[in-house]
Amino acid sequence: MPISLADLETAIRTAIPVSHLEIIDQSSGCGENYAVLVAFEGKNTLARHRFINEILKTEIAQMHAFSQKTLTPQQYQAQLAKAAA
């Protein structure tokens, strides 16, 4: 069964307070390939990745591909500033 963007968003937002969340369906709508960008506080890079994997383990198991980029809110703001420059 395909995973919906709303299912992913609900799972992430229910588990942690995020300052920024982007979910991109890279499978042209079939729900089998997603990329997420999540900004939240409280963990180092590896711990953030592991945390997202744990939150979404059921959903990821049903996907063909999943990629993630996790940042702190400060890292996300720095990325935005760099892109604007």
C-alpha positions in Angstrom: 0.0 0.0 0.0 1.4 3.4 -0.9 2.4 5.8 1.8 0.9 9.3 1.6 2.6 12.5 2.3 0.0 13.3 5.0 0.9 10.0 6.8 4.6 10.9 6.9 3.9 14.5 8.0 1.5 13.3 10.8 4.0 10.7 12.0 6.9 13.2 12.2 4.9 16.1 13.7 3.3 13.9 16.3 6.7 12.6 17.4 8.7 15.8 17.6 8.3 19.6 17.5 9.9 20.5 14.1 10.8 24.0 13.1 10.8 23.1 9.4 9.5 20.1 7.5 9.6 19.5 3.7 8.4 16.2 2.3 8.9 15.5 -1.4 7.2 12.6 -3.3 9.9 11.7 -5.8 7.8 8.9 -7.2 5.4 11.0 -9.3 2.6 10.4 -6.9 2.7 6.6 -6.4 4.0 7.0 -2.8 7.0 4.7 -2.9 9.9 7.2 -3.0 10.1 10.1 -0.6 12.8 12.7 0.5 12.4 14.6 3.7 14.1 17.7 5.1 13.5 18.1 8.8 14.8 20.7 11.2 14.6 20.1 14.9 16.6 20.6 18.1 18.1 18.3 20.6 20.3 15.7 18.8 23.5 15.5 16.8 23.4 14.6 13.1 23.6 10.8 13.5 21.0 10.7 16.3 18.6 12.9 14.2 18.8 10.4 11.3 18.3 7.4 13.6 15.4 9.2 15.3 13.6 9.9 12.0 14.3 6.3 10.9 12.7 5.0 14.1 9.7 7.3 13.8 9.1 6.2 10.2 10.2 2.6 10.4 6.8 1.2 9.5 6.4 3.6 6.6 9.9 3.2 5.3 9.5 -0.6 5.2 6.7 0.0 2.7 8.7 2.3 0.4 11.0 1.6 -2.5 13.3 4.5 -1.5 13.6 7.0 1.3 16.2 9.8 1.8 16.4 12.4 4.6 18.3 15.5 5.5 18.1 16.5 9.1 19.3 19.9 10.4 19.1 22.0 13.5 16.9 25.1 13.1 20.2 27.2 13.1 21.7 25.0 10.3 18.5 25.4 8.3 18.6 29.2 8.6 22.2 29.2 7.6 21.3 27.1 4.5 18.6 29.5 3.6 20.9 32.5 4.0 23.6 30.8 1.8 21.0 30.1 -0.9 19.8 33.7 -0.9 23.3 35.1 -1.2 
